[in-house]
Amino acid sequence: MGLQEFCSARLEPSAVEKCLGALGSDVPFFQVGGRALATGRGEIIVPLEDDTNFWLVVVYPGVSISSSEAYSWLTVPAESHTIKGFHGQPGPGRESGSPGNDFEGVVFGRFPELKAIKSELLRLGARQAALSGSGSALFGSFDTPDVAAKAAAALSRYGIARMTRPLPRREYLRSIIVK
């Protein structure tokens, strides 16, 4: 989008999607922003209704996890091309629509400190918590800013912990358009 502004030229939407997908599987998300469902390799984006009535605490413990290595841990041995990833479907111990991340099983087994951070997010009042992508950041969603701020302060012992609030799609898109 910035390149189109810089060059004063417009590309067809399919060309923009192709360019963004060439940069990385999850890059097309940034053209949509807000809440969205990503399928395929992460390049097929379906916008979902905005929900910004919560606060997030993101914790980065400084652990380095290679995405390609994490995907190799996730691959089912008998089905070398069958993988799962982040999803919002119900599962063991999850309510319908709450985040789930199939990376947690394989990543937490190798990095138990990440599992401890997720447990701590929930203990400190997060209504839900999950590993972000293949890791190593984790996030929790909180109903009130005061509880989120206290959680971020407590979780800073694990590394960097910040509280933030999601932007509605319209505000996000407005913020990335070059004037």
C-alpha positions in Angstrom: 0.0 0.0 0.0 2.9 2.3 0.8 4.6 1.5 -2.4 1.4 2.3 -4.4 1.3 5.7 -2.6 5.0 6.3 -3.2 4.7 5.5 -6.9 1.3 7.2 -7.4 0.1 4.0 -9.1 -2.6 1.5 -8.3 -2.2 -2.2 -8.6 -5.0 -4.6 -9.1 -6.0 -6.2 -5.7 -4.9 -9.6 -6.9 -1.5 -8.2 -7.8 -1.2 -6.6 -4.3 -2.2 -9.9 -2.7 0.4 -11.8 -4.8 3.2 -9.3 -3.9 2.3 -9.4 -0.2 2.2 -13.2 -0.2 5.7 -13.3 -1.9 7.0 -11.4 1.1 5.8 -13.9 3.6 2.8 -16.2 4.2 1.4 -14.0 7.0 2.1 -10.6 5.4 -1.3 -10.4 3.5 -3.0 -10.0 7.0 -1.5 -6.5 7.3 -3.6 -5.4 4.3 -6.8 -6.3 6.1 -5.9 -5.6 9.8 -8.3 -6.0 12.7 -9.6 -9.5 13.6 -9.3 -11.9 10.7 -9.3 -15.6 10.0 -6.2 -16.8 8.1 -6.2 -20.1 6.3 -3.9 -21.8 3.8 -0.4 -20.9 4.7 -1.7 -17.8 6.3 -2.2 -15.9 3.1 -6.0 -16.4 2.7 -7.5 -13.7 4.9 -11.2 -13.4 5.8 -12.0 -10.3 7.9 -14.0 -10.9 11.1 -16.1 -8.5 13.1 -14.0 -6.2 15.2 -13.8 -6.7 18.9 -11.7 -4.2 20.7 -13.4 -4.2 24.1 -10.5 -5.8 25.9 -6.8 -5.2 26.8 -3.9 -7.4 25.8 -0.8 -8.3 27.7 2.0 -9.6 25.5 5.0 -11.3 27.1 8.3 -11.9 25.2 10.7 -14.0 27.3 13.6 -13.6 24.9 13.5 -17.3 23.8 14.4 -17.8 20.1 12.3 -20.3 18.2 12.8 -20.8 14.4 9.4 -21.0 12.7 10.6 -23.6 10.2 11.9 -25.8 13.1 8.6 -25.3 15.0 6.7 -26.4 11.9 8.9 -29.5 11.7 7.9 -30.4 15.3 4.2 -30.0 14.4 4.2 -32.2 11.3 2.5 -35.5 11.9 5.2 -38.2 11.1 2.8 -40.5 9.2 1.4 -37.6 7.2 4.5 -35.5 6.5 2.4 -32.7 4.9 -0.3 -32.5 7.5 0.0 -29.7 10.0 -2.2 -27.6 12.1 -1.7 -24.1 13.6 -3.4 -21.3 15.4 -7.2 -21.5 15.4 -10.2 -20.4 17.3 -12.2 -23.6 17.5 -13.3 -25.3 20.6 -11.0 -28.0 22.0 -10.0 -29.6 25.2 -10.1 -27.0 27.9 -11.2 -24.2 25.5 -14.4 -22.4 25.1 -15.9 -22.0 21.6 -14.1 -19.2 19.8 -11.2 -18.9 22.3 -7.8 -19.0 20.8 -6.0 -22.3 20.4 -2.6 -22.9 19.0 -1.4 -26.4 18.0 2.2 -25.2 18.4 1.7 -25.1 22.2 1.9 -28.9 22.5 5.2 -29.2 20.8 6.7 -25.8 21.9 5.7 -26.1 25.5 7.3 -29.6 25.6 10.6 -28.1 24.6 10.3 -24.8 26.5 8.4 -25.4 29.7 9.0 -21.8 30.8 6.6 -20.7 28.0 3.9 -23.0 29.4 4.5 -21.4 32.9 4.0 -17.9 31.4 0.6 -19.0 29.9 -0.5 -20.4 33.2 0.6 -17.2 34.9 -1.4 -15.1 32.5 -4.5 -17.1 33.3 -3.8 -17.0 37.0 -3.4 -13.3 36.9 -6.9 -12.8 35.4 -6.6 -13.3 31.6 -9.9 -14.6 30.2 -7.8 -16.5 27.6 -4.1 -16.9 26.8 -2.1 -18.5 24.0 1.2 -18.8 22.4 1.5 -16.3 19.5 2.3 -18.1 16.3 5.1 -20.5 16.7 6.4 -18.6 19.7 8.0 -17.4 21.7 5.7 -14.5 22.6 2.5 -15.2 24.5 -0.5 -13.1 25.0 -3.5 -12.9 27.3 -6.7 -10.9 26.9 -8.1 -9.0 29.9 -11.5 -7.4 30.6 -10.1 -4.4 32.5 -7.1 -2.2 32.1 -6.2 -2.3 35.8 -6.0 -6.1 35.9 -4.0 -6.1 32.7 -1.6 -3.5 34.0 -1.0 -5.5 37.2 -0.4 -8.6 35.1 2.1 -6.9 32.8 4.0 -5.6 35.8 4.1 -9.1 37.4 5.0 -10.8 34.2 8.0 -8.5 33.5 10.1 -10.9 35.5 9.9 -13.3 32.5 11.2 -10.7 30.0 9.4 -7.9 28.2 5.7 -7.6 29.2 3.5 -4.9 27.7 -0.1 -4.0 27.9 -1.9 -2.7 24.8 -5.3 -2.5 23.3 -6.3 -3.7 19.8 -7.1 -1.1 17.1 -10.4 -1.3 15.2 -9.9 -2.2 11.6 -10.9 1.3 10.4 -8.4 3.0 12.7 -5.6 0.5 11.8 -6.1 1.1 8.0 -6.2 4.9 8.5 -2.9 4.7 10.4 -1.1 2.8 7.7 -2.2 4.9 4.7 0.4 7.4 3.7 -1.0 10.9 3.2 
